[in-house]
Amino acid sequence: MNSSFLTALVMSSLLIFDFSSSADWSVWEIENDVVMGGRSSSQLSRSEAGNAVFTGTVSLENNGGFASMQYHFAPRDVSGYNKACIRLKGDGKEYQFRIKASLKEKASYIHTFQTSGEWQVVEIPLNQMEPTYRGNKLDLPNFNASEIQEVRFLVGNGKAERFRLEIDKIELQ
């Protein structure tokens, strides 16, 4: 076997979080628009299969409009990985997957994806994740950092609605 093939095998995936194999989800936090005066609400629960179930209601009252769940961690080297792969089951709505290279940065890099109502693996090219801050696209390059410190799921489709997103695992390939 040549060395590039072996390197590809070793670097095939970087597990960010596997809900069904982890008993401790205390590292995940809910952050809704209430931080800005909004009235959206959400919670994280465990399905019978052990997956995360992120549910709630997005409210547009008081200039609100989003609900999110986030995971902060020590910097992880993502050099050599080019896409996020997330196994999930949504409710047919659009969601955002967000990453931050550093918790010190204001910019989040986002990708919006459509759920099908069935189990699916959403593949997100990291270099297509666009920089935003408070919902506004920034005049910066797309994601190109060598490490990350945050992943987040966000729902905010500009309308009041209930939502349900079940997540099995998040990894980079």
C-alpha positions as a Markdown table, in Angstrom:
| # | Residue | x | y | z |
|---|---|---|---|---|
| 1 | Met | 0.0 | 0.0 | 0.0 |
| 2 | Asn | 1.2 | 3.5 | -0.7 |
| 3 | Ser | 1.6 | 6.1 | 2.0 |
| 4 | Ser | -1.2 | 8.4 | 0.7 |
| 5 | Phe | -3.7 | 5.5 | 0.8 |
| 6 | Leu | -2.7 | 4.8 | 4.4 |
| 7 | Thr | -3.0 | 8.5 | 5.3 |
| 8 | Ala | -6.5 | 8.5 | 3.7 |
| 9 | Leu | -7.5 | 5.5 | 5.8 |
| 10 | Val | -6.2 | 7.0 | 9.0 |
| 11 | Met | -7.8 | 10.4 | 8.3 |
| 12 | Ser | -11.1 | 8.9 | 7.0 |
| 13 | Ser | -13.2 | 10.6 | 9.7 |
| 14 | Leu | -13.0 | 12.8 | 12.8 |
| 15 | Leu | -15.8 | 12.2 | 15.2 |
| 16 | Ile | -17.1 | 15.4 | 16.6 |
| 17 | Phe | -20.0 | 13.9 | 18.6 |
| 18 | Asp | -22.0 | 10.6 | 18.6 |
| 19 | Phe | -25.1 | 11.0 | 20.6 |
| 20 | Ser | -26.2 | 7.4 | 20.6 |
| 21 | Ser | -22.8 | 6.3 | 22.1 |
| 22 | Ser | -22.4 | 9.1 | 24.6 |
| 23 | Ala | -24.1 | 9.1 | 28.0 |
| 24 | Asp | -23.0 | 12.6 | 28.8 |
| 25 | Trp | -24.5 | 15.4 | 26.8 |
| 26 | Ser | -23.8 | 18.1 | 29.4 |
| 27 | Val | -21.4 | 19.8 | 26.9 |
| 28 | Trp | -24.4 | 20.7 | 24.7 |
| 29 | Glu | -26.2 | 24.0 | 25.5 |
| 30 | Ile | -29.4 | 25.5 | 24.3 |
| 31 | Glu | -29.2 | 29.1 | 23.1 |
| 32 | Asn | -32.4 | 30.8 | 21.8 |
| 33 | Asp | -33.3 | 34.3 | 20.8 |
| 34 | Val | -34.2 | 35.1 | 24.5 |
| 35 | Val | -30.5 | 36.3 | 24.7 |
| 36 | Met | -31.8 | 39.2 | 22.6 |
| 37 | Gly | -35.3 | 39.5 | 24.1 |
| 38 | Gly | -37.1 | 37.0 | 21.9 |
| 39 | Arg | -39.5 | 34.3 | 23.1 |
| 40 | Ser | -38.5 | 31.1 | 21.2 |
| 41 | Ser | -38.1 | 28.0 | 23.3 |
| 42 | Ser | -36.3 | 24.7 | 22.8 |
| 43 | Gln | -35.0 | 21.6 | 24.5 |
| 44 | Leu | -32.8 | 18.6 | 24.0 |
| 45 | Ser | -34.0 | 15.2 | 24.8 |
| 46 | Arg | -32.9 | 11.6 | 24.1 |
| 47 | Ser | -34.9 | 9.3 | 21.7 |
| 48 | Glu | -35.4 | 5.6 | 22.5 |
| 49 | Ala | -32.5 | 4.9 | 20.1 |
| 50 | Gly | -30.3 | 7.2 | 22.1 |
| 51 | Asn | -30.2 | 10.0 | 19.5 |
| 52 | Ala | -30.5 | 13.7 | 20.4 |
| 53 | Val | -33.9 | 15.2 | 19.7 |
| 54 | Phe | -33.9 | 19.0 | 19.4 |
| 55 | Thr | -37.4 | 20.3 | 19.6 |
| 56 | Gly | -39.2 | 23.6 | 20.3 |
| 57 | Thr | -41.1 | 26.6 | 19.0 |
| 58 | Val | -39.6 | 29.5 | 17.1 |
| 59 | Ser | -41.4 | 32.8 | 18.0 |
| 60 | Leu | -41.1 | 36.1 | 16.1 |
| 61 | Glu | -42.3 | 38.1 | 19.2 |
| 62 | Asn | -40.0 | 40.8 | 20.5 |
| 63 | Asn | -37.8 | 40.6 | 17.3 |
| 64 | Gly | -37.0 | 36.9 | 18.0 |
| 65 | Gly | -36.8 | 34.2 | 15.5 |
| 66 | Phe | -34.3 | 31.4 | 16.2 |
| 67 | Ala | -33.5 | 28.5 | 18.4 |
| 68 | Ser | -30.1 | 26.7 | 18.6 |
| 69 | Met | -28.1 | 24.0 | 20.3 |
| 70 | Gln | -24.3 | 24.3 | 20.5 |
| 71 | Tyr | -21.2 | 22.4 | 21.6 |
| 72 | His | -18.0 | 24.1 | 22.6 |
| 73 | Phe | -14.7 | 22.1 | 22.9 |
| 74 | Ala | -11.0 | 22.4 | 23.0 |
| 75 | Pro | -9.6 | 23.3 | 19.5 |
| 76 | Arg | -9.6 | 20.3 | 17.1 |
| 77 | Asp | -7.3 | 20.1 | 14.2 |
| 78 | Val | -9.4 | 19.8 | 11.0 |
| 79 | Ser | -6.5 | 19.9 | 8.5 |
| 80 | Gly | -7.1 | 17.4 | 5.8 |
| 81 | Tyr | -10.9 | 17.1 | 6.3 |
| 82 | Asn | -13.1 | 18.7 | 3.7 |
| 83 | Lys | -16.7 | 18.0 | 4.7 |
| 84 | Ala | -19.0 | 17.6 | 7.7 |
| 85 | Cys | -21.2 | 14.5 | 7.6 |
| 86 | Ile | -24.3 | 14.6 | 9.9 |
| 87 | Arg | -26.7 | 11.7 | 10.2 |
| 88 | Leu | -30.1 | 13.1 | 11.1 |
| 89 | Lys | -33.8 | 13.0 | 10.7 |
| 90 | Gly | -35.6 | 16.3 | 10.3 |
| 91 | Asp | -39.2 | 17.4 | 9.9 |
| 92 | Gly | -38.9 | 18.8 | 6.3 |
| 93 | Lys | -37.8 | 22.2 | 7.5 |
| 94 | Glu | -34.5 | 24.0 | 6.7 |
| 95 | Tyr | -31.8 | 24.2 | 9.4 |
| 96 | Gln | -28.4 | 25.7 | 9.6 |
| 97 | Phe | -25.2 | 23.9 | 10.6 |
| 98 | Arg | -22.6 | 26.3 | 12.0 |
| 99 | Ile | -19.0 | 26.0 | 13.0 |
| 100 | Lys | -16.6 | 28.4 | 14.6 |
| 101 | Ala | -12.8 | 28.2 | 14.1 |
| 102 | Ser | -12.3 | 29.9 | 17.4 |
| 103 | Leu | -14.7 | 31.0 | 20.2 |
| 104 | Lys | -12.9 | 34.4 | 20.2 |
| 105 | Glu | -14.1 | 35.1 | 16.6 |
| 106 | Lys | -17.5 | 36.8 | 16.1 |
| 107 | Ala | -18.0 | 35.0 | 12.7 |
| 108 | Ser | -19.8 | 31.7 | 12.4 |
| 109 | Tyr | -19.5 | 29.7 | 9.2 |
| 110 | Ile | -22.9 | 28.5 | 8.1 |
| 111 | His | -24.5 | 26.1 | 5.7 |
| 112 | Thr | -28.3 | 25.8 | 5.4 |
| 113 | Phe | -29.7 | 22.3 | 4.6 |
| 114 | Gln | -33.1 | 21.0 | 3.9 |
| 115 | Thr | -34.4 | 18.0 | 5.8 |
| 116 | Ser | -36.5 | 15.3 | 4.1 |
| 117 | Gly | -38.5 | 13.9 | 7.0 |
| 118 | Glu | -36.5 | 10.6 | 6.7 |
| 119 | Trp | -33.1 | 9.6 | 8.0 |
| 120 | Gln | -30.4 | 11.1 | 5.8 |
| 121 | Val | -26.7 | 11.9 | 5.9 |
| 122 | Val | -26.2 | 15.6 | 5.2 |
| 123 | Glu | -22.8 | 16.3 | 3.6 |
| 124 | Ile | -21.5 | 19.9 | 3.9 |
| 125 | Pro | -18.3 | 20.9 | 2.1 |
| 126 | Leu | -16.4 | 23.0 | 4.7 |
| 127 | Asn | -15.1 | 25.4 | 2.0 |
| 128 | Gln | -18.7 | 26.3 | 1.1 |
| 129 | Met | -19.6 | 27.4 | 4.6 |
| 130 | Glu | -20.1 | 31.2 | 4.6 |
| 131 | Pro | -19.1 | 33.6 | 7.3 |
| 132 | Thr | -21.9 | 35.4 | 9.1 |
| 133 | Tyr | -22.5 | 37.4 | 12.2 |
| 134 | Arg | -26.0 | 37.9 | 13.6 |
| 135 | Gly | -27.6 | 36.8 | 10.4 |
| 136 | Asn | -25.6 | 39.0 | 8.1 |
| 137 | Lys | -23.1 | 37.7 | 5.6 |
| 138 | Leu | -19.6 | 39.0 | 6.2 |
| 139 | Asp | -17.1 | 40.1 | 3.5 |
| 140 | Leu | -14.6 | 37.4 | 4.4 |
| 141 | Pro | -13.5 | 34.2 | 2.7 |
| 142 | Asn | -15.5 | 31.0 | 3.2 |
| 143 | Phe | -14.3 | 28.6 | 5.9 |
| 144 | Asn | -10.6 | 27.8 | 5.5 |
| 145 | Ala | -9.3 | 27.4 | 9.0 |
| 146 | Ser | -7.2 | 24.5 | 10.3 |
| 147 | Glu | -9.2 | 24.0 | 13.5 |
| 148 | Ile | -12.7 | 24.4 | 15.0 |
| 149 | Gln | -14.0 | 25.0 | 18.5 |
| 150 | Glu | -17.8 | 25.1 | 18.1 |
| 151 | Val | -20.6 | 23.3 | 16.2 |
| 152 | Arg | -24.2 | 24.5 | 16.3 |
| 153 | Phe | -27.5 | 23.7 | 14.9 |
| 154 | Leu | -29.9 | 26.6 | 14.4 |
| 155 | Val | -33.5 | 26.9 | 13.1 |
| 156 | Gly | -34.7 | 30.4 | 12.1 |
| 157 | Asn | -36.7 | 30.4 | 8.9 |
| 158 | Gly | -38.3 | 33.8 | 9.4 |
| 159 | Lys | -41.6 | 32.4 | 10.6 |
| 160 | Ala | -43.2 | 31.2 | 13.9 |
| 161 | Glu | -43.1 | 27.4 | 13.8 |
| 162 | Arg | -42.6 | 24.2 | 15.8 |
| 163 | Phe | -39.6 | 22.1 | 14.9 |
| 164 | Arg | -38.1 | 18.7 | 15.5 |
| 165 | Leu | -34.6 | 17.6 | 14.5 |
| 166 | Glu | -33.2 | 14.2 | 15.6 |
| 167 | Ile | -29.4 | 13.9 | 15.4 |
| 168 | Asp | -27.3 | 10.7 | 15.5 |
| 169 | Lys | -23.8 | 11.8 | 14.9 |
| 170 | Ile | -21.5 | 14.5 | 13.5 |
| 171 | Glu | -18.2 | 13.8 | 11.9 |
| 172 | Leu | -15.7 | 15.3 | 9.5 |
| 173 | Gln | -14.4 | 13.4 | 6.5 |
